[in-house]
Amino acid sequence: MSPTPPHDPSFGPDLVEVFGPQQTDGGPELVQLLTPEGERVHHPEFDLDFSADHLRGLYRDMVLTRRIDTEATALQRHGELGIWAQLLGQEAAQIGAGRALRPQDHVFPTYREHGVAWCRGIDPLDLLGLFRGVDHGAWDPAEKHFGLYTIVIGAQALHATGYAMGMQRDGVVGTGDPDRDAAVVAHFGDGASSQGDVNEAFIFAASYNAPVVFFCQNNQWAISEPIERQSRIPLYQRALGFGFPGVRVDGNDVLATYAVTQAALQRARDGQGPTLVEAYTYRMGAHTTTDDPTRYRLSDDVEHWKLKDPIARVEVYLKRNGLVDEAFLADLKKEADELGHHLREGCKALPDPEPGAMFEHVYAEETEELRVQREGFAAYHAGFESEGAR
Amino acid sequence: MSTSRITLAKGLNMGLRKAMEDDPKVLLMGEDVGKLGGVFRITDGLQKDFGEDRVIDSPLAESGIVGTAVGMALRGYRPVVEIQFDGFVYPAYDQIVCQVAKMSYRSKGRSPMPMVIRIPFGGGIGAVEHHSESPEAQFAHTPGLKVVACSNPVDGYWMIQQAIASDDPVIFLEPKRQYHADKADLDDTARPDPLFTSRVVRAGTDLTVLAYGPTVKTALAAAEAAATEGRSLEVIDLRTLSPLDMGPVLDSVRRTGRAVITHEAHVNLGIGAEVAARVSEQCFYSLEAPVLRVGGFDTPYPASRIEEEYLPDLDRVLDAVDRSFEF
């Protein structure tokens, strides 16, 4: 990063004084309910009571999400997937955000939201098709209230905003009926915060007071570029300039992420408009399985963040307070192993699409010229088959 | 029966109004489309009658307009967005080609994109740069999009309604210099041709002139002039650019043996190139001459004081007709 220029008071206050410097610990504004050491702490604005069942559920979600990620990474190494976008280290951010949803809320993910997909009831096997190259998305977005993975960085932030504008017109915002009022979550990362589409989404959402939560997982790295390349100020502070609140939450703290997302969602459902949630976390793995982070970051940083592991702190808390027993942990391990087996066997059994499938669903109403191409392709293939038969 | 004499602008306005009356899911969005009625007044009066929730003045950001319209379509609406001028569509290009065009495909048909993107296109209005472009080939080259161009008030009325009713995304091109030019009689009880069809607009026997949007008028004028010299030109309004409706074109060229296609867009890799390729593939033995193209030159759109030299006009079309007959 270029050095910050010396402050010239004739142009207003010193931004570093106003916002504080970029801080590797998230800074004083970080909302946290469970410390990395597993100590429950309280927050004046975002505190919640979590039942033992709720805590165990969040823990289970994170353990299984990590297993999905580990299995998929292994499947890529075995050549069963072309690529995999790892979420290692971001389990708390995603499970907290995912479990704060109500059924009628809608999610627009990037390509890394495996934990949120899990919360939406999507079979993790359905996530693998895109990365194996057998489809571009296997689930029904309307049924699951979870959009298809979006590869073009930040494009989905606008879709989320437009979808939220549709909810406003459907009369499902601010009615006071908890089964009716709905909101949208737009997922993106620190890199995407530089995209025009994300900034335009902020503007549209603010202008129309749309019920959307912008959930930014700041995992510190956009492939090889550190957060300092994207922003001179903490990302959550940007929201103020667009005219809505921003909150920085410990993205490795599933309790805090849940509480903050739930509050932001409720605010949106109530008709109070958008919120930017910056989940401050760390990408423990590579950008994808084709990336090599040793070329651009220090292993010391990774070691530093290992101490903030999102799953370990919950495990410590549960054990210390006697909220889990050996049977629970053994059952969970068994469940994770079964999930792993399901993914390994299921992935290898995913069939390649028929070549002719490339012509399907280009249009709702197929064009005559595409029909001719499709039939010509089929006839061309049939020609080889009859040659082979001779 | 109700007949009225209308301009293209009025036809589009009436068509949008009818579509909004027929389907409460139809929304209009764009820059200045509300109180102002759009810079060309195509949405005049619609916000007053349908309210701000259905006729939406947007922030000044084209990617934002199309990207949020994608979200509205996913929520079950049928957004009709206005891009203020052709040259301003490019900030939305990514959303159009990566998202709008591919949503049906990547969702296996689960998430159709019933969206209309209206673009005033073409030159001849003495505008500053970026206000006179013809970007149709860039969209016709994109699978998943359908691209149509209206040329007259009656088609404007019907085609906009048909495009809105389509479950596929439609790039809807409107020849801006015709908006307030000629009037025509609209019978709104008539039965229109289907949207994705071409139409013979002047019968002839000696040569086929193909045109769409603003050049249909030019082609008809050329046919009128050629008739005084004893040449009978058939003129076809292509109307649909993707898909192309080649049936009427091939029928015509098989009879005349000669074809000239004219559009304002650059000739290189334009719609004319595709039409010429298909004509030569499918009626090679009927051709007396190669298909000739008359279009904008392969330069950026020039300064407006010389735009008439850039745009295909009656004389350049007739020059191509002469060259065709020299073969």
Chai-1 contact restraints between the chains, C-beta under 6 A:
chainA,res_idxA,chainB,res_idxB,connection_type,confidence,min_distance_angstrom,max_distance_angstrom,comment,restraint_id
A,H136,B,R106,contact,1.0,0.0,6.0,A-B,restraint_1
A,G137,B,R106,contact,1.0,0.0,6.0,A-B,restraint_2
A,D140,B,R110,contact,1.0,0.0,6.0,A-B,restraint_3
A,P141,B,S111,contact,1.0,0.0,6.0,A-B,restraint_4
A,L148,B,R106,contact,1.0,0.0,6.0,A-B,restraint_5
A,L148,B,S107,contact,1.0,0.0,6.0,A-B,restraint_6
A,V152,B,C98,contact,1.0,0.0,6.0,A-B,restraint_7
A,A155,B,Q99,contact,1.0,0.0,6.0,A-B,restraint_8
A,L158,B,G67,contact,1.0,0.0,6.0,A-B,restraint_9
A,L158,B,T68,contact,1.0,0.0,6.0,A-B,restraint_10
A,H159,B,V70,contact,1.0,0.0,6.0,A-B,restraint_11
A,H159,B,G71,contact,1.0,0.0,6.0,A-B,restraint_12
A,T161,B,T68,contact,1.0,0.0,6.0,A-B,restraint_13
A,G162,B,T68,contact,1.0,0.0,6.0,A-B,restraint_14
A,G162,B,A69,contact,1.0,0.0,6.0,A-B,restraint_15
A,G162,B,V70,contact,1.0,0.0,6.0,A-B,restraint_16
A,G162,B,G71,contact,1.0,0.0,6.0,A-B,restraint_17
A,G162,B,M72,contact,1.0,0.0,6.0,A-B,restraint_18
A,Y163,B,G71,contact,1.0,0.0,6.0,A-B,restraint_19
A,Y163,B,L74,contact,1.0,0.0,6.0,A-B,restraint_20
A,Y163,B,R75,contact,1.0,0.0,6.0,A-B,restraint_21
A,G166,B,M72,contact,1.0,0.0,6.0,A-B,restraint_22
A,G166,B,R75,contact,1.0,0.0,6.0,A-B,restraint_23
A,G166,B,Y77,contact,1.0,0.0,6.0,A-B,restraint_24
A,R169,B,D53,contact,1.0,0.0,6.0,A-B,restraint_25
A,D197,B,S63,contact,1.0,0.0,6.0,A-B,restraint_26
A,D197,B,G67,contact,1.0,0.0,6.0,A-B,restraint_27
A,E200,B,A61,contact,1.0,0.0,6.0,A-B,restraint_28
A,E200,B,S63,contact,1.0,0.0,6.0,A-B,restraint_29
A,E200,B,G64,contact,1.0,0.0,6.0,A-B,restraint_30
A,I203,B,P59,contact,1.0,0.0,6.0,A-B,restraint_31
A,F204,B,P59,contact,1.0,0.0,6.0,A-B,restraint_32
A,F204,B,G64,contact,1.0,0.0,6.0,A-B,restraint_33
A,F204,B,T68,contact,1.0,0.0,6.0,A-B,restraint_34
A,S207,B,P59,contact,1.0,0.0,6.0,A-B,restraint_35
A,H361,B,S104,contact,1.0,0.0,6.0,A-B,restraint_36
A,H361,B,Y105,contact,1.0,0.0,6.0,A-B,restraint_37
A,H361,B,K108,contact,1.0,0.0,6.0,A-B,restraint_38
A,H361,B,G109,contact,1.0,0.0,6.0,A-B,restraint_39
A,V362,B,Y105,contact,1.0,0.0,6.0,A-B,restraint_40
A,V362,B,P143,contact,1.0,0.0,6.0,A-B,restraint_41
A,V362,B,G144,contact,1.0,0.0,6.0,A-B,restraint_42
A,Y363,B,D168,contact,1.0,0.0,6.0,A-B,restraint_43
A,A364,B,S104,contact,1.0,0.0,6.0,A-B,restraint_44
A,A364,B,P112,contact,1.0,0.0,6.0,A-B,restraint_45
A,A364,B,D167,contact,1.0,0.0,6.0,A-B,restraint_46
A,A364,B,D168,contact,1.0,0.0,6.0,A-B,restraint_47
A,T367,B,P243,contact,1.0,0.0,6.0,A-B,restraint_48
A,E369,B,P243,contact,1.0,0.0,6.0,A-B,restraint_49
